[in-house]
Amino acid sequence: MASTLWDDYQVTPVEVALPGGKVGLTLRAYRPASELTPTDVSDREDDDDVFAAKDSRRPIPGLADDEEMPEFVWTKEALDEVAAGPAEDEVAERRVEAEEAADDDDDEAAVSDEEVPAFLSHKGKLLLFASAKGLADFVRSSAPHDLKQLEGWSKLAKSVKADDVVAGEDDAYELDLVVENLRGGPDAWDPELVLRAGEFARDVSYALRLKPVMVALSPGSPLDDLDEALRASADGGLGGFFAKRKLRKIGAEQASIGWRSIIGKISAAVDWRD
């Protein structure tokens, strides 16, 4: 009955174990980004804006800081060209720019349709419940949260009972074990444990707009490289052999410190409700 209920509304119970012996239940759903309004983080202290564009200006080679740029002088030919209107190459350039803008709009539309995670959260906080009854009672209440925007939510909320709130094996995450495991070094590392923790951390950091966590696990970061090596190692074969060699080059201290910071950020964004 429970699985049918969740399947019908495409919402899933999730269990998360955090340091200090705390285990909480929440809900997660995936929806097209265009259908979701991000959680309100206006009350949160600003993190470094990882999406801010960097200054792309570069010094001009051969030109000292105190040297003046030569002044542009209009020629008769240039003035005549302006008076005659746009040249053919300029028209062609504008056409190309218009086509590129249209392509960009198509790309943005595709991105907006990409499925992204949403959690039982409110104002940038992940709502966790120590008991299934606490979560079910909350869902049936009129309390505000971010999943209320989902289509069909009111019907789901009326149907949820404590017995329904059971996280499957694939939706249970042991973040409390990650740091200690990584401290043991490559020979002790548990790929499934770390990779699953990364899955949850990426989802919750996106849903809660936890920018430092998003950056720490972004493509090309040391912890993302760790994930890739763990995946390849678990797959075995020749790629697994080289992955194991790569894992030995990744410092256990660096990995454990990085994950300790991630888990600390997530724990600080948790609102325990019972």
C-alpha positions in Angstrom: 0.0 0.0 0.0 2.8 2.4 1.0 4.8 1.9 -2.1 1.7 2.4 -4.3 0.9 5.7 -2.5 4.4 7.1 -3.0 4.6 5.8 -6.6 1.3 7.4 -7.5 2.5 10.8 -6.4 6.2 10.4 -7.2 7.3 11.3 -3.7 9.7 9.1 -1.7 10.4 8.8 2.1 14.1 9.3 2.9 16.1 8.3 6.0 19.3 10.2 6.9 21.7 9.3 9.7 23.7 12.3 11.0 26.6 12.5 13.5 25.6 12.3 17.1 23.3 9.3 16.7 20.5 11.3 15.1 18.4 9.6 12.4 15.7 11.5 10.7 13.0 11.0 8.1 12.0 13.4 5.3 10.5 13.3 1.9 12.1 13.9 -1.5 10.6 14.4 -5.0 12.1 15.0 -8.5 10.3 17.5 -10.8 11.2 19.6 -13.8 12.9 22.7 -12.6 10.3 24.8 -14.5 7.6 23.5 -12.2 9.4 24.3 -8.9 9.8 27.5 -6.9 13.1 27.3 -5.1 13.1 27.4 -1.3 13.2 30.8 0.2 16.7 31.5 1.6 16.3 35.3 2.0 16.8 35.0 5.8 20.0 33.0 5.5 23.4 34.8 5.8 24.9 35.1 2.4 27.5 32.5 1.4 30.1 33.3 -1.2 28.3 33.6 -4.5 29.8 30.7 -6.4 27.7 31.7 -9.5 29.1 35.3 -9.7 30.9 36.0 -12.9 34.6 36.5 -12.4 36.3 39.6 -13.7 37.2 38.6 -17.3 39.3 41.7 -17.9 43.0 41.1 -18.7 45.9 43.5 -19.1 46.7 44.3 -22.7 50.1 42.7 -23.6 52.8 45.4 -24.1 50.8 48.2 -22.5 51.9 49.5 -19.1 49.2 50.4 -16.6 50.0 54.1 -16.8 50.3 54.1 -20.6 47.4 55.8 -22.4 45.6 53.9 -25.2 45.9 55.6 -28.6 42.9 57.7 -29.5 40.7 56.5 -32.4 40.6 58.9 -35.3 37.6 58.9 -37.7 38.6 58.7 -41.4 36.5 59.9 -44.4 36.1 56.3 -45.5 34.8 55.3 -42.1 32.3 58.1 -42.0 31.1 57.3 -45.5 30.6 53.7 -44.4 28.5 54.7 -41.4 26.4 57.0 -43.5 25.7 54.2 -46.1 24.2 51.9 -43.4 25.2 48.5 -42.2 27.6 46.5 -44.4 26.8 43.0 -45.6 29.2 41.4 -43.1 27.5 43.3 -40.3 24.1 42.2 -41.4 25.4 38.6 -41.5 26.9 39.0 -38.1 23.6 40.2 -36.7 21.8 37.2 -38.3 24.3 34.8 -36.6 23.8 36.6 -33.3 20.0 36.3 -33.6 20.4 32.5 -34.4 22.7 32.0 -31.4 20.3 33.8 -29.1 17.5 31.5 -30.3 19.7 28.5 -29.6 20.4 29.9 -26.2 16.7 30.2 -25.5 16.3 26.5 -26.6 19.1 25.5 -24.3 17.5 27.4 -21.4 14.2 25.7 -22.1 15.8 22.3 -22.1 17.5 23.1 -18.7 14.2 24.3 -17.3 12.7 20.8 -18.1 15.5 18.9 -16.3 14.3 17.1 -13.3 15.7 18.5 -10.0 15.3 17.4 -6.4 12.9 19.0 -3.9 12.7 18.0 -0.2 10.3 18.5 2.7 11.9 21.8 3.6 11.0 25.3 4.6 13.0 28.6 4.2 16.2 26.8 3.3 16.0 24.2 6.1 15.6 20.5 5.7 12.7 19.2 7.9 13.7 16.0 9.6 11.5 13.9 11.9 12.7 11.4 14.4 9.6 9.3 14.0 7.3 8.2 11.1 4.3 9.4 13.1 5.8 12.9 13.5 6.3 13.2 9.8 2.9 11.9 8.9 1.2 14.3 11.4 3.2 17.2 10.0 2.3 16.3 6.4 -1.4 16.2 7.2 -1.2 19.6 9.0 -1.5 23.0 7.5 2.2 23.9 8.3 4.0 25.5 5.5 6.7 23.7 3.5 8.1 23.5 0.0 6.5 20.3 -1.2 3.0 21.9 -1.0 3.7 23.3 -4.5 3.6 19.8 -6.0 0.7 18.9 -8.1 -1.7 16.6 -6.2 0.0 17.3 -2.9 -3.2 17.9 -1.0 -4.5 14.5 -1.9 -1.3 12.8 -0.9 -1.2 14.6 2.4 -4.7 13.4 3.3 -3.7 9.8 2.6 -0.4 9.6 4.5 -0.2 7.5 7.6 2.7 6.6 9.9 2.9 3.1 8.5 3.4 4.5 5.1 6.6 6.4 6.1 9.2 3.8 5.4 12.4 4.6 3.6 13.6 1.9 1.1 17.2 0.6 1.1 18.1 2.9 -1.8 16.7 5.9 0.1 18.7 5.5 3.3 21.9 7.5 3.8 24.5 7.0 6.5 26.3 10.4 6.6 27.4 9.6 10.1 29.9 6.9 8.9 31.5 8.8 6.1 34.2 10.8 7.8 35.4 7.9 10.0 35.5 5.6 6.9 37.6 8.1 4.9 40.0 8.5 7.8 40.9 4.8 7.4 42.6 5.3 4.1 42.0 3.9 0.6 42.1 0.3 1.7 39.3 0.8 4.1 37.1 3.1 2.0 33.6 1.9 1.3 32.6 3.1 -2.2 28.9 2.5 -1.8 28.8 4.4 1.5 30.7 7.4 0.1 29.0 7.5 -3.3 25.5 7.3 -1.8 26.4 10.1 0.7 27.5 12.2 -2.3 24.1 11.5 -4.0 22.2 12.8 -1.0 24.5 15.7 -0.4 24.2 16.9 -4.1 20.5 16.6 -4.0 20.0 18.4 -0.7 22.5 21.1 -1.5 20.7 21.9 -4.7 17.3 21.9 -3.0 18.4 24.0 -0.1 20.8 26.2 -2.1 23.8 25.3 0.0 26.4 26.9 -2.2 29.5 25.7 -0.3 28.4 22.1 -0.6 27.5 22.5 -4.3 31.0 23.8 -4.9 32.7 21.1 -2.9 31.0 18.4 -4.9 31.0 20.1 -8.3 32.5 18.4 -11.4 36.3 18.6 -11.3 36.5 19.2 -7.5 38.8 16.9 -5.4 35.8 15.2 -3.8 34.1 14.7 -7.2 37.4 13.1 -8.4 37.2 10.9 -5.4 33.7 9.8 -6.4 34.8 9.0 -10.0 37.7 7.0 -8.8 35.5 5.0 -6.3 33.0 4.3 -9.1 35.7 3.0 -11.4 37.3 1.0 -8.7 34.0 -0.7 -7.8 33.4 -1.5 -11.5 36.7 -3.5 -11.6 38.6 -4.4 -14.8 41.6 -2.4 -16.1 39.8 0.9 -15.3 39.3 -0.3 -11.8 43.0 -1.1 -11.5 44.1 2.4 -12.5 41.3 3.8 -10.3 42.7 2.0 -7.2 46.1 3.5 -8.0 44.5 7.0 -8.2 42.7 6.4 -4.9 46.0 5.8 -3.2 47.2 9.2 -4.3 44.1 10.9 -2.7 44.9 11.9 0.8 42.7 10.4 3.5 43.1 13.6 5.6 42.0 15.9 2.7 39.0 13.7 1.9 37.8 13.3 5.5 38.2 17.0 6.2 36.3 17.9 3.0 33.4 15.6 3.9 33.4 16.7 7.5 32.8 20.3 6.3 30.0 19.1 4.0 28.2 17.1 6.7 28.6 20.1 9.0 26.9 22.4 6.5 24.1 19.9 6.0 23.6 19.4 9.7 23.4 23.1 10.2 20.6 23.3 7.7 18.4 20.8 9.4 15.3 21.7 11.3 14.3 18.9 13.7 10.6 18.9 14.2 10.0 16.1 16.7 
